[in-house]
Amino acid sequence: MNNGTKLAKLFGFVPRKVLVVQKRTRLVREELRHPYFSDNLQASGRAGDYHAIKNRHDVHESNLQSIMSELKSHFNEIALVDTITKELIEWADIFISAGGDGTFLHIASHIDGLKPLIGFNTDPERSHGYLCAKGRGEDQELDYVIHQFATGNFSFVKRSRIRVSITHPGLNESNAVEIPRFALNEVYLGDVSPTRLSYMEVSVDGQPAEKQKSSGMIICTGSGSTAWGYHINCLDVHRTKQLVTLLKDRGITLTDNETEAIMNDFNNGFIFDCSDMRMKFITREVLQNNVFKASNTQGFADTLRVRSLCWDGKIVMDGVRKFAFDDGLVANFSINKEDALSTVQYVDD
């Protein structure tokens, strides 16, 4: 089977038009805002900072050239941009993210589930790139990963996404307004100010609603379970040492290897598959006192209904898109099979 046949079989069509969306490095963003950014940094005695920023920019540019060179040897029509437009979305057969997870999430927020999105990490020394394609074996070099993708040596992964609809006070929920974007990692709900308690009424899978005051709520997918949702829950070294000390005071002694294994097992227990059709909801730093005794603060759900009692609430999807979520607004969350995004997690398959 030749490469063209492999790709056609994987995509279900012959892919011809490839849109590569590159990240804007810090250097580019700073120079767009401040035309004399470089000169000002060096004049103020911060030449070292400038060179560090310029170095990361150069690493990105070098890897971007590798991506473009390899793709051009396999595809005829390739466009390189740093901004997505409706016309480009309609034009492309495949979307390539050249950056890190942030770039990937930005592109994902614009496209439906019919066209695939593949991410290549252009700065692996500074970014893990959970959402980007990588090799299963020891060979993780970018040129190799791109070649394996372009020659059809991979399989698609379906990543579930969260759909959100909002109902305004006084309207029947049949009149809900659906947000025309999906969340690939997570949705945050809560007050705009981190110093104010977020006040919400939460119903899980149609169960009776519970009022909660907290630092906000995160609703994540399996993809997002390695991101914010993971770090809210995970044990760090400091807390693990505190627990080990308490256990030692009670006559239970653990070796360093046992401690590390327990910590890793505990933390990995929060990660679930990116194609899982369930959502994970996590209420952050929930208030517990004589008035508020929240019990349903974390778990899996097929559907979630949240009513805002916030003074100045917001819904934030993947850290990119923000929507008002003030007092009285009701938000419904679900995952639908047709919204899933086709991506590549590993090559060599």
Steps between C-alpha positions, in 0.01 A plus 500: 500500500657835396494814716215666309281192537584479872400862559183470293396194701569673832329828410214350300598735215815614322640790707635780282477835681703533819469803725795548738421740783812606688513653845602858550813481709551742786750691289244553223224597745723746684624661179143539373410686820828688540692565175816586698471204738846359420678834527321592823590172672864527407517870591358424846768244575282199424691373200503150655119495510483606137743231388302233690176609330673518162648152551155343559374682189787359295432145627136535393599638157749219441246231586234676295726481195543126560123459511448697178782323317372151585137587422593651161653168397161330548228762440463747212283770654627638832424834663689638802321758717491623860134606493196290410218635285167353395623481140809302600291261710280428197803464271705250700474121503743460793603735777855493636582671829863618516559599860397350832173404667385863512522530121323165462213609727464830316459324164271233646261769624438606139439170321231233505562128528497427126856612424803363687744707707857381553739677736879522474690638798750762381670548839509161676770618743256747656163337427380147564237517226249242628272570205776482238598195297801302619671167443425198717861388509825672590518700178310821577683725250263742331612414144426134567157569650400722205621242249307221668185713494544607136554139390190376681672312784255601770145454618243761590388566856156643566515767771170578670394862534254677729192670359353796692156659479376796703146593605416855608282567807129486426542290185406137461803273465373398157611851396860441608771672297772259393856631506637439148831358625603191695748460787773243435671517841278666756241760588540731799194647674524758771536860604737720303685611813713226661445672839121451488322175576318351204139419586326241282227238505614168355297205374675181383318263260161640595547454876368763746699823477751593770613853582875541528741779583851445377791632294313393188440176315697317232329262258755303298523236231743208489739725305474759776557241773876540443474879519325728752277223630809294583687776681202593717495150645856371491725452799823699479824408677431736793157355582624146450777557754246633749289186458805276534594678823149447641514132406842466664360650822244217495759230450477466122833553328539525123818496294565779250417263214172395662408863564569597139303201368198583718511866395519405131216246530283754681565772242460274197161395633363838391585446133241342271477428128464791259215323317297444819145632459482611863598834651693540823376781724716644779389769743808695607559580869136452592372686808392263779339645816176494700308657209659337195565126505568410139523127432501471118828679438682260266419213271396392152186613322319448171317831539544799728267790570643801682307814600706809571451690823818700432527877511734510197530149364677365194515180298847452351556226241856368464632829635415657163131592479312685775126542548296683763357276773323739734229443758207297366664363186483122461769305316462142378802284417517180299726293275370383164664245273469719190699782665815290549820625339717270284864532609825305497654414835767250396668410174651155417157334530 
